[in-house]
């Protein structure tokens, strides 16, 4: 027998979900109108098409680096994200610091970044103020050592069935535009970049996809020469799988990969992937306590197993 969950309980349960699970839920759920009819939610941005499969291949690994991520939040609502890493091959260390502050009543957010390459970045965005679904932002960077400056004006508009974006990079200037339309699970997208200085198209990409529940299919064509596709399948609550395929016109170099993520229990997960170059990746993630997570990973060259050259990595994530 179906027992409805109170609205307040639903909100509490949603807020307690891990961030990644919340994002997947929001991207795949259907919105129910007051008439009881279902309509498709806002489709993802072009850069997020096929993201579920990409995450299975990329998250849970950190080959050749030792990395520490620290996330904290002050009482005033300012978020601090600190990251540091060391390359195990070269010994080179790098780090970054990011602060985020949001004024929800104004729809305003301010992000400031700094890294060990001495690059300073600031991004200011305003969302749902000029119009519902409209987001406008200014992203700037400055390198004190060289005096180099760059800036980008970002705009995005999203609503049911469509997600549109247009960015103007002042260095060039170059106009980046994209649009994704969605209907009954089908997704179609287009992405372009136009170099105004040379008056020519610098990028011309198409994508087509379909998603239904725990299944997602994505295909893309970049500049008419690069072809790719991916499939994501959530088999059950513990197992997620993904397949990716890519090739370039006029070349026999076809790239193929298979990946999977398996939840051993609520605190541990195991990831594995392999490609047609016989590179095997293995990752293990363990939550030591709430807010503390460690990741161990290894990349094995299957063709030269006895020759060495394999890579290992370790990562720590602390959130307080």
ZAGUTOR-723354 format. One record per residue (C-alpha): residue number from 1; x, y, z. Coordinates in steps of 0.25 Angstrom, whole numbers, plus 5000, padded with zeros to 4 digits. Example, Ala and Ser with C-alpha at 12.3 -4.5 7.8 and 13.67 -1.06 7.14 Angstrom:
ZAGUTOR-723354
+-----+------+-------+------+
:   i : east : north :   up :
+-----+------+-------+------+
:   1 : 5049 :  4982 : 5031 :
:   2 : 5055 :  4996 : 5029 :
+-----+------+-------+------+
//
This chain:
ZAGUTOR-723354
+-----+------+-------+------+
:   i : east : north :   up :
+-----+------+-------+------+
:   1 : 5000 :  5000 : 5000 :
:   2 : 5005 :  5014 : 4996 :
:   3 : 5008 :  5023 : 5008 :
:   4 : 5010 :  5037 : 5004 :
:   5 : 5022 :  5045 : 5010 :
:   6 : 5019 :  5058 : 5016 :
:   7 : 5024 :  5070 : 5008 :
:   8 : 5033 :  5074 : 5020 :
:   9 : 5039 :  5060 : 5021 :
:  10 : 5042 :  5060 : 5006 :
:  11 : 5050 :  5073 : 5007 :
:  12 : 5058 :  5068 : 5018 :
:  13 : 5061 :  5055 : 5011 :
:  14 : 5065 :  5062 : 4999 :
:  15 : 5074 :  5071 : 5006 :
:  16 : 5081 :  5059 : 5013 :
:  17 : 5084 :  5053 : 5000 :
:  18 : 5099 :  5054 : 4995 :
:  19 : 5101 :  5065 : 4985 :
:  20 : 5103 :  5056 : 4973 :
:  21 : 5090 :  5048 : 4976 :
:  22 : 5082 :  5061 : 4977 :
:  23 : 5087 :  5066 : 4964 :
:  24 : 5084 :  5053 : 4957 :
:  25 : 5070 :  5053 : 4963 :
:  26 : 5067 :  5067 : 4958 :
:  27 : 5073 :  5065 : 4944 :
:  28 : 5064 :  5052 : 4942 :
:  29 : 5051 :  5055 : 4950 :
:  30 : 5038 :  5059 : 4943 :
:  31 : 5031 :  5072 : 4948 :
:  32 : 5017 :  5070 : 4951 :
:  33 : 5007 :  5081 : 4948 :
:  34 : 4995 :  5085 : 4956 :
:  35 : 4986 :  5078 : 4946 :
:  36 : 4993 :  5065 : 4949 :
:  37 : 5000 :  5064 : 4936 :
:  38 : 5015 :  5062 : 4935 :
:  39 : 5025 :  5071 : 4927 :
:  40 : 5039 :  5069 : 4924 :
:  41 : 5049 :  5076 : 4933 :
:  42 : 5059 :  5087 : 4928 :
:  43 : 5069 :  5079 : 4919 :
:  44 : 5083 :  5080 : 4923 :
:  45 : 5093 :  5090 : 4917 :
:  46 : 5101 :  5085 : 4905 :
:  47 : 5114 :  5083 : 4913 :
:  48 : 5106 :  5073 : 4922 :
:  49 : 5100 :  5064 : 4912 :
:  50 : 5105 :  5050 : 4914 :
:  51 : 5110 :  5055 : 4928 :
:  52 : 5105 :  5042 : 4935 :
:  53 : 5114 :  5033 : 4927 :
:  54 : 5126 :  5043 : 4928 :
:  55 : 5125 :  5043 : 4943 :
:  56 : 5126 :  5028 : 4943 :
:  57 : 5139 :  5029 : 4935 :
:  58 : 5145 :  5041 : 4943 :
:  59 : 5140 :  5041 : 4958 :
:  60 : 5147 :  5032 : 4968 :
:  61 : 5161 :  5033 : 4961 :
:  62 : 5173 :  5041 : 4963 :
:  63 : 5185 :  5034 : 4956 :
:  64 : 5199 :  5039 : 4959 :
:  65 : 5195 :  5050 : 4969 :
:  66 : 5193 :  5051 : 4984 :
:  67 : 5182 :  5061 : 4986 :
:  68 : 5175 :  5068 : 4998 :
:  69 : 5162 :  5075 : 4997 :
:  70 : 5156 :  5083 : 5009 :
:  71 : 5142 :  5089 : 5009 :
:  72 : 5137 :  5098 : 5020 :
:  73 : 5126 :  5108 : 5022 :
:  74 : 5126 :  5120 : 5031 :
:  75 : 5114 :  5125 : 5040 :
:  76 : 5112 :  5136 : 5030 :
:  77 : 5110 :  5126 : 5019 :
:  78 : 5123 :  5128 : 5012 :
:  79 : 5128 :  5115 : 5006 :
:  80 : 5143 :  5112 : 5005 :
:  81 : 5149 :  5101 : 4996 :
:  82 : 5164 :  5098 : 4997 :
:  83 : 5171 :  5088 : 4989 :
:  84 : 5185 :  5084 : 4988 :
:  85 : 5192 :  5073 : 4980 :
:  86 : 5206 :  5067 : 4977 :
:  87 : 5210 :  5059 : 4965 :
:  88 : 5216 :  5046 : 4969 :
:  89 : 5225 :  5046 : 4956 :
:  90 : 5230 :  5060 : 4956 :
:  91 : 5228 :  5064 : 4970 :
:  92 : 5222 :  5077 : 4966 :
:  93 : 5212 :  5083 : 4976 :
:  94 : 5200 :  5092 : 4973 :
:  95 : 5188 :  5097 : 4980 :
:  96 : 5176 :  5106 : 4979 :
:  97 : 5167 :  5114 : 4988 :
:  98 : 5152 :  5117 : 4985 :
:  99 : 5142 :  5125 : 4993 :
: 100 : 5127 :  5126 : 4990 :
: 101 : 5117 :  5135 : 4995 :
: 102 : 5102 :  5136 : 4991 :
: 103 : 5092 :  5146 : 4994 :
: 104 : 5079 :  5138 : 4992 :
: 105 : 5070 :  5150 : 4993 :
: 106 : 5077 :  5157 : 4982 :
: 107 : 5080 :  5145 : 4974 :
: 108 : 5094 :  5149 : 4974 :
: 109 : 5107 :  5140 : 4976 :
: 110 : 5121 :  5144 : 4976 :
: 111 : 5133 :  5134 : 4974 :
: 112 : 5147 :  5137 : 4976 :
: 113 : 5159 :  5128 : 4972 :
: 114 : 5174 :  5128 : 4974 :
: 115 : 5184 :  5117 : 4970 :
: 116 : 5199 :  5115 : 4971 :
: 117 : 5201 :  5119 : 4957 :
: 118 : 5197 :  5133 : 4963 :
: 119 : 5185 :  5134 : 4955 :
: 120 : 5173 :  5142 : 4961 :
: 121 : 5159 :  5140 : 4957 :
: 122 : 5146 :  5146 : 4960 :
: 123 : 5132 :  5142 : 4955 :
: 124 : 5119 :  5150 : 4959 :
: 125 : 5106 :  5144 : 4954 :
: 126 : 5091 :  5149 : 4956 :
: 127 : 5080 :  5138 : 4954 :
: 128 : 5065 :  5139 : 4953 :
: 129 : 5065 :  5154 : 4955 :
: 130 : 5064 :  5161 : 4941 :
: 131 : 5055 :  5149 : 4937 :
: 132 : 5051 :  5136 : 4942 :
: 133 : 5061 :  5125 : 4937 :
: 134 : 5071 :  5136 : 4932 :
: 135 : 5085 :  5136 : 4938 :
: 136 : 5096 :  5146 : 4935 :
: 137 : 5110 :  5146 : 4939 :
: 138 : 5124 :  5153 : 4938 :
: 139 : 5136 :  5144 : 4939 :
: 140 : 5150 :  5151 : 4940 :
: 141 : 5164 :  5147 : 4942 :
: 142 : 5177 :  5154 : 4945 :
: 143 : 5191 :  5149 : 4945 :
: 144 : 5199 :  5160 : 4954 :
: 145 : 5213 :  5154 : 4949 :
: 146 : 5210 :  5157 : 4934 :
: 147 : 5199 :  5167 : 4935 :
: 148 : 5190 :  5158 : 4926 :
: 149 : 5175 :  5161 : 4928 :
: 150 : 5163 :  5153 : 4922 :
: 151 : 5148 :  5154 : 4923 :
: 152 : 5136 :  5146 : 4919 :
: 153 : 5121 :  5151 : 4919 :
: 154 : 5113 :  5139 : 4922 :
: 155 : 5098 :  5138 : 4919 :
: 156 : 5088 :  5126 : 4920 :
: 157 : 5073 :  5124 : 4920 :
: 158 : 5066 :  5111 : 4923 :
: 159 : 5052 :  5107 : 4924 :
: 160 : 5043 :  5094 : 4921 :
: 161 : 5048 :  5088 : 4908 :
: 162 : 5060 :  5097 : 4906 :
: 163 : 5074 :  5101 : 4911 :
: 164 : 5081 :  5113 : 4904 :
: 165 : 5094 :  5119 : 4907 :
: 166 : 5103 :  5130 : 4900 :
: 167 : 5117 :  5134 : 4905 :
: 168 : 5125 :  5145 : 4899 :
: 169 : 5140 :  5144 : 4902 :
: 170 : 5146 :  5157 : 4901 :
: 171 : 5160 :  5151 : 4896 :
: 172 : 5157 :  5150 : 4881 :
: 173 : 5146 :  5153 : 4883 :
: 174 : 5140 :  5140 : 4882 :
: 175 : 5125 :  5137 : 4883 :
: 176 : 5121 :  5123 : 4889 :
: 177 : 5106 :  5119 : 4888 :
: 178 : 5099 :  5106 : 4890 :
: 179 : 5085 :  5101 : 4891 :
: 180 : 5078 :  5088 : 4896 :
: 181 : 5064 :  5084 : 4893 :
: 182 : 5057 :  5073 : 4901 :
: 183 : 5044 :  5066 : 4898 :
: 184 : 5039 :  5053 : 4904 :
: 185 : 5053 :  5048 : 4908 :
: 186 : 5059 :  5052 : 4895 :
: 187 : 5070 :  5062 : 4895 :
: 188 : 5076 :  5070 : 4883 :
: 189 : 5087 :  5080 : 4884 :
: 190 : 5096 :  5090 : 4876 :
: 191 : 5109 :  5097 : 4880 :
: 192 : 5117 :  5107 : 4872 :
: 193 : 5128 :  5117 : 4874 :
: 194 : 5130 :  5129 : 4865 :
: 195 : 5143 :  5137 : 4864 :
: 196 : 5139 :  5151 : 4861 :
: 197 : 5153 :  5155 : 4858 :
: 198 : 5154 :  5145 : 4847 :
: 199 : 5139 :  5145 : 4843 :
: 200 : 5139 :  5130 : 4843 :
: 201 : 5133 :  5118 : 4851 :
: 202 : 5143 :  5112 : 4860 :
: 203 : 5134 :  5101 : 4866 :
: 204 : 5122 :  5094 : 4860 :
: 205 : 5116 :  5082 : 4869 :
: 206 : 5104 :  5074 : 4869 :
: 207 : 5098 :  5065 : 4879 :
: 208 : 5086 :  5055 : 4880 :
: 209 : 5082 :  5047 : 4893 :
: 210 : 5071 :  5040 : 4900 :
: 211 : 5069 :  5037 : 4914 :
: 212 : 5058 :  5029 : 4921 :
: 213 : 5059 :  5026 : 4936 :
: 214 : 5072 :  5019 : 4939 :
: 215 : 5077 :  5019 : 4924 :
: 216 : 5084 :  5030 : 4916 :
: 217 : 5089 :  5030 : 4902 :
: 218 : 5097 :  5041 : 4896 :
: 219 : 5104 :  5043 : 4882 :
: 220 : 5111 :  5055 : 4877 :
: 221 : 5118 :  5060 : 4865 :
: 222 : 5129 :  5071 : 4866 :
: 223 : 5133 :  5079 : 4854 :
: 224 : 5128 :  5068 : 4845 :
: 225 : 5141 :  5060 : 4847 :
: 226 : 5140 :  5055 : 4861 :
: 227 : 5129 :  5045 : 4865 :
: 228 : 5126 :  5040 : 4879 :
: 229 : 5115 :  5033 : 4887 :
: 230 : 5113 :  5028 : 4901 :
: 231 : 5103 :  5019 : 4909 :
: 232 : 5099 :  5020 : 4923 :
: 233 : 5091 :  5009 : 4931 :
: 234 : 5088 :  5009 : 4945 :
: 235 : 5086 :  4994 : 4947 :
: 236 : 5081 :  4995 : 4962 :
: 237 : 5084 :  5003 : 4974 :
: 238 : 5098 :  4997 : 4975 :
: 239 : 5103 :  4996 : 4961 :
: 240 : 5105 :  5007 : 4950 :
: 241 : 5111 :  5004 : 4937 :
: 242 : 5116 :  5013 : 4925 :
: 243 : 5121 :  5010 : 4911 :
: 244 : 5128 :  5021 : 4902 :
: 245 : 5132 :  5020 : 4888 :
: 246 : 5140 :  5031 : 4879 :
: 247 : 5146 :  5032 : 4866 :
: 248 : 5152 :  5042 : 4856 :
: 249 : 5148 :  5042 : 4841 :
: 250 : 5160 :  5038 : 4832 :
: 251 : 5167 :  5031 : 4844 :
: 252 : 5167 :  5017 : 4848 :
: 253 : 5169 :  5021 : 4863 :
: 254 : 5156 :  5017 : 4870 :
: 255 : 5155 :  5019 : 4885 :
: 256 : 5146 :  5010 : 4893 :
: 257 : 5144 :  5008 : 4908 :
: 258 : 5136 :  5001 : 4918 :
: 259 : 5134 :  5006 : 4933 :
: 260 : 5126 :  5002 : 4945 :
: 261 : 5124 :  5007 : 4959 :
: 262 : 5119 :  4997 : 4970 :
: 263 : 5115 :  5001 : 4984 :
: 264 : 5120 :  4991 : 4994 :
: 265 : 5112 :  4998 : 5005 :
: 266 : 5107 :  5011 : 5009 :
: 267 : 5121 :  5016 : 5012 :
: 268 : 5130 :  5009 : 5001 :
: 269 : 5130 :  5008 : 4986 :
: 270 : 5139 :  5001 : 4976 :
: 271 : 5141 :  5007 : 4962 :
: 272 : 5147 :  5000 : 4950 :
: 273 : 5150 :  5004 : 4935 :
: 274 : 5157 :  4998 : 4923 :
: 275 : 5159 :  5004 : 4909 :
: 276 : 5164 :  4998 : 4896 :
: 277 : 5178 :  5002 : 4899 :
: 278 : 5179 :  4992 : 4910 :
: 279 : 5179 :  5003 : 4921 :
: 280 : 5172 :  4998 : 4933 :
: 281 : 5168 :  5007 : 4944 :
: 282 : 5163 :  5003 : 4958 :
: 283 : 5158 :  5012 : 4969 :
: 284 : 5153 :  5010 : 4983 :
: 285 : 5146 :  5021 : 4992 :
: 286 : 5143 :  5019 : 5006 :
: 287 : 5136 :  5029 : 5015 :
: 288 : 5143 :  5029 : 5029 :
: 289 : 5133 :  5037 : 5036 :
: 290 : 5123 :  5048 : 5032 :
: 291 : 5130 :  5058 : 5024 :
: 292 : 5143 :  5050 : 5022 :
: 293 : 5146 :  5042 : 5010 :
: 294 : 5158 :  5035 : 5005 :
: 295 : 5161 :  5030 : 4990 :
: 296 : 5171 :  5020 : 4986 :
: 297 : 5174 :  5018 : 4971 :
: 298 : 5183 :  5011 : 4961 :
: 299 : 5185 :  5011 : 4946 :
: 300 : 5191 :  4998 : 4940 :
: 301 : 5197 :  4997 : 4926 :
: 302 : 5192 :  4984 : 4922 :
: 303 : 5201 :  4983 : 4910 :
: 304 : 5214 :  4985 : 4918 :
: 305 : 5210 :  4979 : 4931 :
: 306 : 5224 :  4975 : 4935 :
: 307 : 5231 :  4987 : 4930 :
: 308 : 5226 :  4996 : 4941 :
: 309 : 5221 :  5010 : 4939 :
: 310 : 5208 :  5008 : 4946 :
: 311 : 5202 :  5020 : 4953 :
: 312 : 5196 :  5020 : 4967 :
: 313 : 5188 :  5032 : 4974 :
: 314 : 5182 :  5036 : 4987 :
: 315 : 5172 :  5046 : 4991 :
: 316 : 5166 :  5052 : 5003 :
: 317 : 5153 :  5060 : 5004 :
: 318 : 5149 :  5067 : 5017 :
: 319 : 5136 :  5075 : 5018 :
: 320 : 5133 :  5082 : 5031 :
+-----+------+-------+------+
//
